[in-house]
Amino acid sequence: MKMTSIEQRAVASLATIMSLRMIGLFMALPIFSLYALKLPGATPTLIGLAMGIYGLTQAIFQIPFGVLSDRFGRKPIIGLGLIIFIIGSLTCSFAHSIIAVIIGRSLQGAGAVGSTILAMMADLTREEKRTISMAIAGVTIGLSFAIAMFLGPTLTQWVSLSGLFFISALFGVAALILLFTITPTPTTLRWHQDTEPEFKSFFKLLIFPELAKLNIGIFILHAVFTASFVVIPIGLAHLGIAAHYQWKLYLPILLVAFTISLICINRAERQHQLKFYFLVGIVLLAIAEISLWIAANNVIVTAVSLGLFFSGFSLLEAFLPSLISRTAPLARKGSALGVYSCAQFLGIFVGGLSGGWLFGKFGFSSVYLFCLCLTLLWLIFACLMQPPRYLITRVLRLSPLQQAHWEINITNLRTIPGMVEVSLLAEDKIVYLKMEPKSLQHPDFIRLKELLQSE
């Protein structure tokens, strides 16, 4: 069953809106600290704060934006978030001090519409197409990050840091136009357990052991990334690579890292060795930080270290959402992803602030040592993780004509060998299933599926 034209338009436009916003957020990151040093009042700590502050405001506002969108509609709230993002970008663009940049970056993050965009995508797609829609959104985020890491240093050949923020504002305007011209408007709004967080579930999921290890992981990954990029651009400049030439280093490294991560992801899935390759990603990150710490004055070692860094980062960034989806209870999947996002953005904030403070107090080496310690701590947590079970999810749309028999047939579904979880949404006439692949061929599953869906 193919996507309808409306579904295709919705997924393509919303993924593009998300991409434009992500590129706008990350574009300045590879060269930010280098240019920010020239701003009045700039100190390493304030530069780190400016780099990471958007993570804090994003973590704070993402759930309120989702709640508001349930009440007032997706488009108006996404539009509001994009306007706040544009104002923040313009504030950074016209800033004449580091404090003004911090305020602007806070506003950029405060337009936290990522989860609302996913909720709107869920509104506009059928349950059968939900997984592929979310996968497209995930790939878009990954590509946006790679594009931003290349685009920022490249554009500095012609524009300054303020120019980059002005371009970010233009991206926000383009996203706003796309939202109100191309993106379909949902006819109905409802809460989606697979995409939207539920506040009352947050605290339960925070202490869910396997999810907690993954949330610690994404926190550390983004703390390490942001802290490292407080000093990496400055380190490259000290090696004689000016800001507007750094893209020549980033581009081949990103291409190689992306290729390596694709190969490893494919092998991990095909060989059912996800945990092994997950640990490989953390080890690559640790080796990169060791190399940067010990040999930061060598161009070749730095280039190799960055290759290892981006390879490990790409691997882990791809594996973590997948592991969250595999581990989270079906009925709380959206909430689990909400906790995960909060941990990710808080990691950005802590990494930026810590990296800036350490650089100001103790120099380059202290930042790399801090990142190494965090990575090794994560490696310990990851070794204690249980290898993920290879499960699949299915959505059954229930026939109203069979409603009298739903309860008994769903009870029988739970007894099928390999069936892990069955979650019924009676008001939507849908049942979510998490199971081992072999369960699909079980005679009882085939029979019960036909009974539940028969008209």
Buried (B, 14 or more C-beta within 10 A) or exposed (E): EEBEEEBBBBBBBBBBBBBBBBBBBBBBBBBBBBBBBEBEEBBBBBBBBBBBBBBBBBBBBBBEBBBBBBEEBBBEBBBBBBBBBBBBBBBBBEBEEBBBBBBBBBBBBBBBBBBBBBBBBBBBBBBEBBBEBBEBBBEBBBBBBBBBBBBBBBBBEEEBBBBBBBBBBBBBBBBBEBBEEBBBEBEEBEBBBBBBBBEEBBEBBEEBEBBBBBBBBBBBBBBBBBBBBBBBBBBBBEBEBEBBBBBEBBBEBBEBBBEBBEEBBEBBEEEEBBBEBBBBBBBBBBBBBBBBBEBBEEEEBBBBBBBBBBBBBBBBBBBBBBBBBBBBBBBBBBBBBBBBBBBBBBBBBBBBBBBBBBBBEEEBBBBBBBBBEBBBEBBEBBEEBEEBEEBBBBBBEBBEEBEEBBEEBBEBBEEBEBBBBBBBBEEEBBBBBBBBEEBBEBEBBEEBBEBBBEE
